[in-house]
């Protein structure tokens, strides 16, 4: 369903958890769960992804500011290749974010099944991510958590970036250590302060992983990964396309002031790289380029592409004090259509 119609479906009312029919769980985190839901009594049966966060756990794990920032950033953005926010609400024990439901599963699962992907597949997926990063960086938002698990595929096979828990509005630099070890840029590991360049570094890691079937700095020990990142030596498999190799090298440039994407032309440097020769960026943005793989889903609420999780009634969240409730005063959000 087009985003405008989804927002129209979700807007203009104060939501409660009891308004939804609960379907399958399609994701689970330390203090959150994502369930497919439908609005009770609605003639429109479009499924929605409801992200449910337990307030007590958010407070205990010192994630209050992170969660509020995630909701705030998602309220600012809308893009064809992002899992868009439809609204947010709360009760005394939980926070809820209403999101587009994307039913094609994770790029991670597809990549693991295939082992590695052909050049044209990788060009397609990475191209759509380039468009997302160009959009976010124009708003001074850095994403900071690119990895195959956070790239979903919709029913047509297009990219949908999800999980904005580490995203942040940054004009110049920030110093928070966050992200997945295999995808961390050297300036993050060295606490030198980082900005938009960390997303372009992570794109280089993802490009390599999609083409090779494994990340370039893999090690079972996170500190081993950090050492390899700081050494900066990338061993390319023999089959690696030379143009892709050149782009990966330019993305995995340790000096962020020389990294492609970070130079004066910004994202245009990446779009004009010879690896993307022949890419019609306007057509790609308009979802006019057919995806190389179409997930075999049967319906809008199909959850077969996701891992199975034990279900929960969501009623076991711990209570929090009235003082703690004040932390979430401005969480509720109704988006305009």
HELIX and SHEET records of a PDB file:
HELIX    1   1 UNK A    3  UNK A   10  1                                   8    
HELIX    2   2 UNK A   17  UNK A   19  5                                   3    
HELIX    3   3 UNK A   55  UNK A   60  1                                   6    
HELIX    4   4 UNK A   64  UNK A   76  1                                  13    
HELIX    5   5 UNK A  107  UNK A  114  1                                   8    
HELIX    6   6 UNK A  119  UNK A  138  1                                  20    
HELIX    7   7 UNK A  148  UNK A  150  5                                   3    
HELIX    8   8 UNK A  181  UNK A  183  5                                   3    
HELIX    9   9 UNK A  186  UNK A  189  1                                   4    
HELIX   10  10 UNK A  197  UNK A  212  1                                  16    
HELIX   11  11 UNK A  222  UNK A  231  1                                  10    
HELIX   12  12 UNK A  242  UNK A  251  1                                  10    
HELIX   13  13 UNK A  256  UNK A  258  5                                   3    
HELIX   14  14 UNK A  267  UNK A  271  1                                   5    
HELIX   15  15 UNK A  274  UNK A  276  5                                   3    
HELIX   16  16 UNK A  281  UNK A  285  1                                   5    
HELIX   17  17 UNK A  322  UNK A  325  1                                   4    
HELIX   18  18 UNK A  326  UNK A  328  5                                   3    
SHEET    1   A 6 UNK A  20  UNK A  28  0                                        
SHEET    2   A 6 UNK A  32  UNK A  39 -1                                        
SHEET    3   A 6 UNK A  48  UNK A  54 -1                                        
SHEET    4   A 6 UNK A  94  UNK A 100 -1                                        
SHEET    5   A 6 UNK A  85  UNK A  90 -1                                        
SHEET    6   A 6 UNK A 333  UNK A 334 -1                                        
SHEET    1   B 2 UNK A 141  UNK A 142  0                                        
SHEET    2   B 2 UNK A 168  UNK A 169 -1                                        
SHEET    1   C 2 UNK A 151  UNK A 153  0                                        
SHEET    2   C 2 UNK A 159  UNK A 161 -1                                        
END                                                                             
